[in-house]
Amino acid sequence: MQTVNSVISAVCARLREAFSYAVYVEPVRQQFAPPCFFVRADHIKLKKRIGARYEHSFTVTVEYISPAKGDRRADAADTAQRLFLLFETLTADGETYRCFHPAAHNGAIARGYNRGFETTDEMICFSFDIRYFTLKQTAADPDTSAPPMETAETEIHMNKSD
C-alpha cells in the first residue's frame, strides 16, 4: 500500500543511488557536513471521493546544501538539473509515479507533478507533488466494490395519439 513514508523512502533511495552525499529525513540541521540532502513531505492532504475512494496528495521537498568550497551557484544549478532528470519517475511500493504534468498521462493511478526549484547562495529547494488514490476496505465489503443496487420496477404509460 502506498504511504507518504514509502514515497519519502523511495526518494531517499534514489538520491543515495545518484549522489554520494548524506541524505537526512529528520529536520535536525546540527552536525551535518555539506554537501547533503534533506527530504520531507509537506502539505499532506486526504480527501474523500465517491464511495470508499480517497485521494491522497502531498509535496515532496528535497533541499540540497552545497559544499562550502567552490562555486556554489554552479553546483546548485548542476544539481537542480540532475534532480529534474532523476525524478521524471519514481517507484514506491510497486507504483510508478510520473513526476510531470498529469494531463500528459491519462489513466495513470498515481502521479507526481509540479516539479520546480528555488535557489539561494548555499542551497536549492527542489519539490514536486504526489497524488494517488486508495480504496478503503471494510469488513462488510472486503473487495471494496460498490454495494449491489436494489431492483427497481418501472411502469411506462404511453398515450396513444391519432
N, CA, C and O of each residue as an XYZ file, in Angstrom:
648
protein
N       0.832     -1.179      0.000
C       0.000      0.000      0.000
C       0.877      1.243      0.000
O       1.906      1.295      0.673
N       0.460      2.224     -0.753
C       1.207      3.466     -0.855
C       1.028      4.297      0.404
O      -0.078      4.401      0.934
N       2.109      4.883      0.879
C       2.049      5.789      2.010
C       3.028      6.923      1.779
O       3.906      6.829      0.921
N       2.879      7.987      2.540
C       3.816      9.108      2.457
C       5.217      8.608      2.775
O       6.176      8.967      2.091
N       5.342      7.784      3.809
C       6.669      7.286      4.200
C       7.306      6.422      3.120
O       8.521      6.475      2.933
N       6.513      5.628      2.405
C       7.098      4.803      1.347
C       7.604      5.665      0.196
O       8.621      5.338     -0.416
N       6.918      6.750     -0.104
C       7.384      7.662     -1.159
C       8.658      8.368     -0.704
O       9.609      8.472     -1.478
N       8.693      8.851      0.526
C       9.895      9.516      1.046
C      11.074      8.545      1.051
O      12.189      8.932      0.701
N      10.847      7.305      1.439
C      11.914      6.293      1.420
C      12.429      6.064      0.007
O      13.633      5.919     -0.201
N      11.521      6.032     -0.965
C      11.930      5.849     -2.361
C      12.742      7.047     -2.859
O      13.711      6.874     -3.597
N      12.354      8.256     -2.460
C      13.110      9.460     -2.839
C      14.518      9.384     -2.256
O      15.496      9.650     -2.954
N      14.620      9.024     -0.985
C      15.932      8.916     -0.335
C      16.803      7.858     -1.011
O      17.993      8.082     -1.230
N      16.217      6.715     -1.338
C      16.970      5.654     -2.016
C      17.469      6.127     -3.371
O      18.610      5.853     -3.743
N      16.625      6.834     -4.112
C      17.023      7.345     -5.422
C      18.164      8.350     -5.296
O      19.094      8.336     -6.102
N      18.099      9.227     -4.283
C      19.173     10.204     -4.054
C      20.482      9.502     -3.698
O      21.549      9.888     -4.176
N      20.397      8.475     -2.859
C      21.616      7.746     -2.460
C      22.247      7.023     -3.646
O      23.470      6.910     -3.719
N      21.418      6.529     -4.582
C      21.943      5.865     -5.776
C      22.653      6.850     -6.697
O      23.689      6.518     -7.274
N      22.111      8.052     -6.842
C      22.614      9.014     -7.825
C      23.747      9.890     -7.299
O      24.588     10.344     -8.075
N      23.777     10.132     -5.996
C      24.775     11.022     -5.409
C      25.502     10.284     -4.291
O      24.965      9.337     -3.716
N      26.688     10.704     -3.993
C      27.442     10.087     -2.886
C      27.387     10.985     -1.646
O      28.357     11.085     -0.895
N      26.236     11.633     -1.445
C      26.078     12.563     -0.326
C      25.134     11.969      0.716
O      24.349     11.067      0.425
N      25.230     12.495      1.933
C      24.329     12.062      3.002
C      22.912     12.557      2.710
O      22.720     13.636      2.148
N      21.918     11.743      3.105
C      20.502     12.091      2.931
C      19.848     12.007      4.305
O      19.908     10.972      4.970
N      19.222     13.106      4.722
C      18.575     13.175      6.030
C      17.069     13.326      5.862
O      16.603     14.038      4.972
N      16.313     12.653      6.722
C      14.863     12.785      6.721
C      14.418     13.608      7.923
O      13.409     14.309      7.852
N      15.141     13.533      9.000
C      14.817     14.297     10.198
C      15.233     15.753     10.002
O      16.239     16.022      9.345
N      14.480     16.684     10.556
C      14.767     18.103     10.338
C      15.929     18.665     11.154
O      16.146     19.876     11.140
N      16.675     17.832     11.856
C      17.791     18.309     12.664
C      18.916     18.764     11.743
O      19.415     17.988     10.928
N      19.306     20.019     11.878
C      20.335     20.571     10.994
C      21.635     20.844     11.748
O      22.412     21.715     11.358
N      21.860     20.124     12.791
C      23.100     20.275     13.535
C      24.022     19.121     13.193
O      23.577     17.993     12.981
N      25.287     19.410     13.142
C      26.327     18.424     12.909
C      26.137     17.648     11.607
O      26.242     16.421     11.588
N      25.863     18.356     10.540
C      25.841     17.721      9.228
C      26.967     18.329      8.397
O      27.383     19.466      8.622
N      27.443     17.558      7.447
C      28.540     18.015      6.609
C      28.058     18.165      5.178
O      27.685     17.174      4.551
N      28.058     19.388      4.641
C      27.666     19.555      3.240
C      28.740     18.976      2.318
O      29.907     18.936      2.708
N      28.398     18.540      1.143
C      27.076     18.559      0.540
C      26.193     17.450      1.093
O      26.676     16.364      1.416
N      24.894     17.727      1.200
C      23.940     16.743      1.697
C      22.526     17.134      1.268
O      22.291     18.229      0.757
N      21.591     16.206      1.492
C      20.180     16.425      1.153
C      19.327     16.284      2.414
O      19.628     15.492      3.307
N      18.265     17.069      2.458
C      17.211     16.925      3.464
C      15.916     16.679      2.700
O      15.599     17.414      1.764
N      15.161     15.643      3.093
C      13.933     15.267      2.384
C      12.775     15.308      3.375
O      12.894     14.841      4.508
N      11.657     15.871      2.932
C      10.478     15.926      3.794
C       9.213     15.942      2.932
O       9.259     16.197      1.729
N       8.086     15.662      3.585
C       6.772     15.752      2.942
C       6.042     16.941      3.558
O       6.001     17.095      4.779
N       5.469     17.776      2.701
C       4.734     18.963      3.139
C       3.333     18.928      2.557
O       3.066     18.195      1.605
N       2.443     19.721      3.130
C       1.092     19.936      2.602
C       0.351     18.609      2.373
O      -0.217     18.391      1.303
N       0.361     17.747      3.358
C      -0.279     16.435      3.251
C      -1.793     16.616      3.355
O      -2.294     17.224      4.301
N      -2.514     16.077      2.365
C      -3.974     16.212      2.337
C      -4.614     14.864      2.036
O      -4.043     14.024      1.340
N      -5.808     14.681      2.576
C      -6.610     13.486      2.311
C      -8.031     13.960      2.042
O      -8.637     14.639      2.871
N      -8.559     13.596      0.875
C      -9.926     13.982      0.513
C     -10.736     12.736      0.219
O     -10.280     11.836     -0.487
N     -11.940     12.690      0.765
C     -12.849     11.578      0.472
C     -13.486     11.828     -0.884
O     -13.958     12.928     -1.171
N     -13.491     10.815     -1.694
C     -14.125     10.878     -3.011
C     -15.345      9.969     -3.006
O     -15.826      9.608     -1.932
N     -15.844      9.600     -4.131
C     -17.057      8.791     -4.245
C     -16.850      7.412     -3.613
O     -15.825      6.765     -3.823
N     -17.837      6.982     -2.842
C     -17.815      5.651     -2.234
C     -16.692      5.519     -1.226
O     -16.551      6.349     -0.327
N     -15.896      4.476     -1.378
C     -14.800      4.199     -0.449
C     -13.467      4.684     -1.001
O     -12.416      4.211     -0.571
N     -13.491      5.610     -1.935
C     -12.278      6.091     -2.595
C     -11.766      7.361     -1.908
O     -12.539      8.260     -1.575
N     -10.444      7.412     -1.705
C      -9.803      8.562     -1.075
C      -8.667      9.060     -1.955
O      -7.946      8.268     -2.561
N      -8.514     10.362     -2.019
C      -7.420     10.986     -2.760
C      -6.382     11.490     -1.750
O      -6.706     12.261     -0.846
N      -5.146     11.048     -1.913
C      -4.031     11.477     -1.077
C      -3.148     12.392     -1.915
O      -2.874     12.090     -3.076
N      -2.701     13.501     -1.344
C      -1.773     14.375     -2.055
C      -0.814     15.016     -1.064
O      -1.168     15.283      0.084
N       0.399     15.258     -1.526
C       1.409     15.924     -0.706
C       2.548     16.399     -1.593
O       2.670     15.993     -2.749
N       3.371     17.261     -1.033
C       4.539     17.796     -1.730
C       5.795     17.167     -1.142
O       5.980     17.142      0.074
N       6.649     16.661     -2.017
C       7.954     16.150     -1.602
C       8.946     17.293     -1.807
O       9.046     17.849     -2.901
N       9.671     17.635     -0.756
C      10.667     18.703     -0.830
C      12.041     18.110     -0.576
O      12.266     17.422      0.420
N      12.958     18.390     -1.500
C      14.345     17.937     -1.391
C      15.212     19.187     -1.314
O      15.304     19.945     -2.279
N      15.843     19.399     -0.173
C      16.759     20.527     -0.011
C      18.178     20.022     -0.183
O      18.574     19.027      0.423
N      18.938     20.715     -1.012
C      20.336     20.356     -1.244
C      21.212     21.468     -0.705
O      21.073     22.624     -1.104
N      22.112     21.124      0.199
C      23.069     22.071      0.756
C      24.381     21.883      0.001
O      24.979     20.808      0.036
N      24.818     22.936     -0.678
C      26.046     22.881     -1.480
C      27.274     22.782     -0.586
O      27.225     23.151      0.587
N      28.383     22.282     -1.145
C      29.623     22.239     -0.363
C      30.085     23.657     -0.035
O      29.751     24.613     -0.737
N      30.857     23.775      1.040
C      31.299     25.091      1.498
C      32.320     25.726      0.553
O      32.482     26.946      0.557
N      32.994     24.937     -0.236
C      34.037     25.459     -1.129
C      33.542     25.441     -2.565
O      32.633     24.685     -2.908
N      34.140     26.273     -3.398
C      33.851     26.260     -4.823
C      32.702     27.185     -5.193
O      32.228     27.975     -4.376
N      32.272     27.071     -6.425
C      31.198     27.899     -6.960
C      29.862     27.275     -6.584
O      29.398     26.345     -7.245
N      29.247     27.782     -5.528
C      28.010     27.206     -5.019
C      26.853     27.343     -6.000
O      26.040     26.427     -6.126
N      26.768     28.461     -6.689
C      25.659     28.657     -7.645
C      25.745     27.664     -8.796
O      24.730     27.096     -9.201
N      26.937     27.450     -9.322
C      27.106     26.487    -10.421
C      26.792     25.076     -9.939
O      26.145     24.305    -10.647
N      27.250     24.738     -8.735
C      26.966     23.418     -8.166
C      25.466     23.231     -7.962
O      24.922     22.170     -8.265
N      24.797     24.268     -7.446
C      23.352     24.183     -7.217
C      22.605     24.025     -8.535
O      21.671     23.227     -8.618
N      22.997     24.769     -9.566
C      22.335     24.667    -10.873
C      22.531     23.277    -11.479
O      21.590     22.701    -12.025
N      23.743     22.738    -11.387
C      24.007     21.387    -11.903
C      23.183     20.340    -11.146
O      22.620     19.427    -11.750
N      23.122     20.483     -9.833
C      22.364     19.526     -9.019
C      20.869     19.621     -9.319
O      20.186     18.599     -9.393
N      20.360     20.834     -9.493
C      18.938     21.002     -9.827
C      18.609     20.311    -11.141
O      17.580     19.645    -11.250
N      19.482     20.463    -12.148
C      19.252     19.804    -13.433
C      19.259     18.284    -13.269
O      18.439     17.591    -13.870
N      20.173     17.772    -12.464
C      20.221     16.326    -12.215
C      18.958     15.849    -11.499
O      18.455     14.762    -11.783
N      18.443     16.666    -10.564
C      17.221     16.283     -9.839
C      16.020     16.231    -10.777
O      15.174     15.346    -10.651
N      15.939     17.181    -11.724
C      14.843     17.140    -12.701
C      14.871     15.828    -13.480
O      13.830     15.201    -13.675
N      16.036     15.418    -13.918
C      16.153     14.168    -14.670
C      15.939     12.953    -13.773
O      15.325     11.968    -14.184
N      16.445     13.030    -12.553
C      16.354     11.910    -11.619
C      14.910     11.610    -11.221
O      14.548     10.451    -11.016
N      14.091     12.650    -11.112
C      12.717     12.459    -10.648
C      11.682     12.645    -11.751
O      10.600     13.179    -11.509
N      12.019     12.200    -12.975
C      10.993     12.117    -14.015
C       9.984     11.047    -13.639
O       8.786     11.191    -13.882
N      10.482      9.972    -13.043
C       9.610      8.924    -12.499
C      10.162      8.517    -11.134
O      11.329      8.751    -10.822
N       9.307      7.913    -10.341
C       9.697      7.433     -9.025
C       8.855      6.201     -8.731
O       7.635      6.231     -8.897
N       9.489      5.119     -8.296
C       8.758      3.902     -7.959
C       8.795      3.687     -6.454
O       9.863      3.647     -5.842
N       7.602      3.548     -5.864
C       7.466      3.276     -4.434
C       6.363      2.244     -4.258
O       5.259      2.417     -4.774
N       6.652      1.191     -3.545
C       5.680      0.112     -3.300
C       5.095     -0.440     -4.594
O       3.908     -0.763     -4.657
N       5.926     -0.547     -5.619
C       5.486     -1.109     -6.884
C       4.671     -0.173     -7.755
O       4.266     -0.555     -8.852
N       4.425      1.025     -7.300
C       3.651      2.017     -8.071
C       4.618      3.032     -8.667
O       5.459      3.575     -7.950
N       4.513      3.296     -9.958
C       5.379      4.263    -10.609
C       4.691      5.618    -10.658
O       3.567      5.748    -11.144
N       5.381      6.611    -10.151
C       4.887      7.983    -10.156
C       5.586      8.718    -11.294
O       6.813      8.705    -11.389
N       4.811      9.348    -12.144
C       5.372     10.153    -13.222
C       5.412     11.586    -12.720
O       4.374     12.183    -12.436
N       6.601     12.127    -12.613
C       6.774     13.407    -11.924
C       6.758     14.584    -12.888
O       7.671     15.410    -12.880
N       5.749     14.660    -13.696
C       5.494     15.831    -14.524
C       4.012     15.963    -14.699
O       3.263     15.204    -14.083
N       3.550     16.882    -15.502
C       2.129     17.245    -15.523
C       1.240     16.032    -15.788
O       1.486     15.289    -16.739
N       0.203     15.815    -14.958
C      -0.618     14.608    -15.072
C      -1.449     14.531    -16.344
O      -1.833     13.434    -16.748
N      -1.738     15.645    -16.983
C      -2.567     15.601    -18.192
C      -1.882     14.827    -19.314
O      -2.545     14.328    -20.223
N      -0.566     14.727    -19.250
C       0.168     14.006    -20.285
C       0.055     12.499    -20.135
O       0.465     11.761    -21.031
N      -0.493     12.026    -19.019
C      -0.542     10.587    -18.754
C      -1.924     10.185    -18.294
O      -2.118      9.840    -17.129
N      -2.866     10.225    -19.178
C      -4.239      9.844    -18.837
C      -4.274      8.389    -18.412
O      -3.617      7.541    -19.015
N      -5.034      8.108    -17.382
C      -5.202      6.742    -16.942
C      -4.218      6.296    -15.884
O      -4.379      5.205    -15.336
N      -3.200      7.091    -15.569
C      -2.260      6.693    -14.520
C      -2.942      6.814    -13.159
O      -3.700      7.754    -12.919
N      -2.675      5.879    -12.291
C      -3.318      5.877    -10.980
C      -2.599      6.832    -10.030
O      -3.248      7.558     -9.277
N      -1.288      6.838    -10.058
C      -0.514      7.698     -9.159
C       0.323      8.652     -9.989
O       0.885      8.275    -11.017
N       0.398      9.889     -9.532
C       1.103     10.880    -10.324
C       1.931     11.787     -9.439
O       1.563     12.084     -8.303
N       3.047     12.217     -9.977
C       3.826     13.292     -9.388
C       3.835     14.414    -10.410
O       3.915     14.154    -11.610
N       3.758     15.628     -9.966
C       3.701     16.741    -10.912
C       4.145     18.019    -10.220
O       4.467     18.000     -9.032
N       4.166     19.122    -10.946
C       4.575     20.437    -10.441
C       6.017     20.448     -9.960
O       6.307     20.982     -8.890
N       6.922     19.866    -10.735
C       8.330     19.903    -10.359
C       8.857     21.325    -10.475
O       8.490     22.060    -11.392
N       9.709     21.702     -9.551
C      10.317     23.020     -9.605
C      11.355     23.176     -8.514
O      11.470     22.328     -7.630
N      12.127     24.286     -8.579
C      13.114     24.522     -7.539
C      13.349     26.014     -7.360
O      13.084     26.820     -8.252
N      13.853     26.353     -6.184
C      14.280     27.702     -5.856
C      15.729     27.618     -5.409
O      16.143     26.621     -4.817
N      16.501     28.662     -5.690
C      17.921     28.665     -5.377
C      18.278     29.826     -4.464
O      17.776     30.938     -4.631
N      19.145     29.562     -3.501
C      19.792     30.609     -2.716
C      21.296     30.429     -2.916
O      21.721     29.569     -3.688
N      22.091     31.224     -2.235
C      23.544     31.130     -2.409
C      24.120     29.784     -1.993
O      25.105     29.327     -2.572
N      23.521     29.151     -1.003
C      24.114     27.929     -0.480
C      23.259     26.679     -0.628
O      23.709     25.586     -0.283
N      22.033     26.815     -1.134
C      21.186     25.630     -1.231
C      20.141     25.771     -2.337
O      19.856     26.869     -2.816
N      19.578     24.620     -2.726
C      18.414     24.617     -3.604
C      17.296     23.885     -2.881
O      17.540     23.015     -2.045
N      16.083     24.248     -3.214
C      14.902     23.609     -2.663
C      14.093     23.091     -3.846
O      13.367     23.851     -4.488
N      14.217     21.803     -4.134
C      13.546     21.142     -5.251
C      12.286     20.477     -4.713
O      12.319     19.862     -3.647
N      11.174     20.594     -5.437
C       9.941     19.979     -4.940
C       9.087     19.463     -6.086
O       9.191     19.924     -7.223
N       8.244     18.501     -5.758
C       7.231     18.010     -6.687
C       6.074     17.459     -5.874
O       6.243     17.060     -4.722
N       4.905     17.440     -6.479
C       3.695     16.970     -5.816
C       3.403     15.532     -6.204
O       3.677     15.106     -7.326
N       2.846     14.800     -5.267
C       2.424     13.411     -5.496
C       0.939     13.330     -5.205
O       0.449     13.917     -4.240
N       0.223     12.593     -6.053
C      -1.207     12.355     -5.822
C      -1.510     10.906     -6.184
O      -1.088     10.410     -7.228
N      -2.247     10.240     -5.303
C      -2.676      8.873     -5.589
C      -4.004      8.615     -4.903
O      -4.422      9.381     -4.034
N      -4.670      7.530     -5.294
C      -5.989      7.187     -4.777
C      -5.923      5.827     -4.100
O      -5.183      4.941     -4.528
N      -6.708      5.672     -3.035
C      -6.826      4.386     -2.359
C      -8.302      4.066     -2.149
O      -9.165      4.944     -2.185
N      -8.558      2.795     -1.932
C      -9.905      2.330     -1.601
C      -9.898      1.832     -0.174
O      -9.026      1.054      0.212
N     -10.851      2.267      0.602
C     -10.960      1.836      1.989
C     -11.676      0.498      2.021
O     -12.784      0.365      1.502
N     -11.042     -0.489      2.629
C     -11.658     -1.807      2.748
C     -12.421     -1.891      4.062
O     -11.952     -1.434      5.104
N     -13.592     -2.476      3.989
C     -14.404     -2.665      5.188
C     -14.652     -4.148      5.391
O     -14.501     -4.946      4.465
N     -15.034     -4.514      6.613
C     -15.311     -5.921      6.910
C     -16.514     -6.420      6.112
O     -16.547     -7.577      5.692
N     -17.493     -5.551      5.906
C     -18.693     -5.960      5.180
C     -18.436     -6.084      3.686
O     -19.131     -6.824      2.990
N     -17.458     -5.375      3.205
C     -17.186     -5.350      1.767
C     -15.675     -5.415      1.539
O     -15.075     -4.405      1.172
N     -15.038     -6.582      1.748
C     -13.583     -6.660      1.698
C     -12.983     -6.372      0.336
O     -11.820     -5.976      0.261
N     -13.730     -6.555     -0.743
C     -13.161     -6.271     -2.058
C     -13.404     -4.833     -2.488
O     -13.064     -4.475     -3.615
N     -13.974     -4.003     -1.640
C     -14.237     -2.573     -1.850
C     -15.044     -2.286     -3.107
O     -15.007     -1.173     -3.632
N     -15.771     -3.283     -3.587
C     -16.627     -2.995     -4.726
C     -17.869     -2.263     -4.243
O     -18.182     -2.293     -3.053
N     -18.557     -1.625     -5.125
C     -19.758     -0.881     -4.752
C     -20.829     -1.851     -4.265
O     -20.916     -2.976     -4.757
N     -21.639     -1.427     -3.307
C     -22.700     -2.322     -2.835
C     -23.695     -2.590     -3.959
O     -23.906     -1.731     -4.815
N     -24.305     -3.766     -3.967
C     -25.241     -4.075     -5.051
C     -26.459     -3.156     -4.990
O     -26.922     -2.763     -3.919
N     -26.945     -2.840     -6.149
C     -28.127     -1.988     -6.223
C     -29.369     -2.834     -6.012
O     -29.386     -4.025     -6.322
N     -30.394     -2.214     -5.488
C     -31.662     -2.905     -5.336
C     -32.358     -2.939     -6.684
O     -32.069     -2.133     -7.569
N     -33.282     -3.885     -6.828
C     -34.025     -3.950     -8.079
C     -35.098     -2.865     -8.072
O     -35.650     -2.519     -7.028
N     -35.367     -2.360     -9.216
C     -36.390     -1.326     -9.343
C     -37.360     -1.735    -10.442
O     -36.968     -2.283    -11.472
N     -38.615     -1.460    -10.199
C     -39.628     -1.740    -11.212
C     -40.044     -0.420    -11.838
O     -40.190      0.590    -11.150
N     -40.229     -0.440    -13.131
C     -40.602      0.766    -13.847
C     -41.864      0.498    -14.635
O     -41.985     -0.523    -15.311
N     -42.790      1.409    -14.544
C     -44.003      1.321    -15.359
C     -43.943      2.417    -16.395
O     -43.599      3.560    -16.096
N     -44.279      2.061    -17.604
C     -44.309      3.051    -18.684
C     -45.733      3.154    -19.193
O     -46.318      2.152    -19.604
N     -46.287      4.323    -19.173
C     -47.634      4.584    -19.691
C     -47.488      5.460    -20.916
O     -46.923      6.551    -20.841
N     -47.980      5.004    -22.009
C     -47.901      5.791    -23.232
C     -49.280      6.187    -23.655
O     -50.216      5.392    -23.574
N     -49.413      7.386    -24.098
C     -50.697      7.864    -24.645
C     -50.725      7.544    -26.124
O     -49.777      7.806    -26.864
N     -51.833      6.976    -26.524
C     -51.983      6.652    -27.923
C     -52.592      7.863    -28.637
O     -53.685      8.313    -28.293
N     -51.897      8.361    -29.594
C     -52.412      9.541    -30.310
C     -52.850      9.128    -31.705
O     -52.312      8.199    -32.307
N     -53.841      9.849    -32.190
C     -54.395      9.511    -33.525
C     -53.677     10.234    -34.609
O     -54.008     10.071    -35.784
